[in-house]
């Protein structure tokens, strides 16, 4: 399967690792062409982040291992896009 985009829910401790350390670890994974790390919440001990990675043929397991090698923790895969074409999510009307 050609995974082209993945959105991960990631937490890190306030002090370490630095966000740049996480970005550098992700950038070493084969197939990564871009990434975005957005801080979504901060509490006394942790920083919650949304990590979006794009590329061709992304190895999700390798991405998770790279992130966790820095000391951060991946909580969930919140979005995954695969195939020949990216499909943008459509907000549901409720």
Secondary structure, DSSP 4 states (H G I P E B T S, - for coil): --EEEEEEEEEEESSSS-HHHHHHHHHTSTTEEEEEEEEEEE-SSEEEEEEEEEESS--HHHHHHHHHHTT-EEEEEEEEEESSS-----PPP-
